[in-house]
Amino acid sequence: EQALQSQKRDYFGISSRNDTVFTEHLHELYLGFAFLTIHELGAG
């Protein structure tokens, strides 16, 4: 039981770190997309 709990905690610790990196990456992509869209609208 104790081992299972620590395994679960490790898993969630790892997954939450990955989520943070993924969210930051997604945010950068979103900003880039928004910038390109605004640029296209401005040029058009």
N, C-alpha and C positions, 0 to 999 in steps of 0.2 A: 504493500500500500504506500509506504513512504517513498519507495523507489519510483513508483508510478507518478506520485505527486511531483517529484523533482524532475522527472522526465517531461511531464506536462509543462512545468514552469520553464524548463529550458526551451521547449518547443515554442511556447508563446513568446518567450524573450527574443528568440531568433526571428520569429515571424513578425513581431512588432517592429524590430529593427529594419527588416526588409521592407515592411510597409512604409516606413518613414522614407527610405531611399527611393522607393517606387513613387511615392507621392511627390517628392521633390522633383523627380525626373519628369513626371506627368505635368507638373506645374511649369517646368521649363518648356516642355513641348507646347503646352497651351499658350504660354506667352509668345513663343515663336510663331505659332499659328495665328494668334490675334494680330501680331505685328505685321505678318505677311498680308493678312486680310485687309487691314487698315491701309497698308501700302498700296494694295491692288485697287481698293476703292478710291484712294486719293489719286492714283494714276489714271483710273478710268473716268 
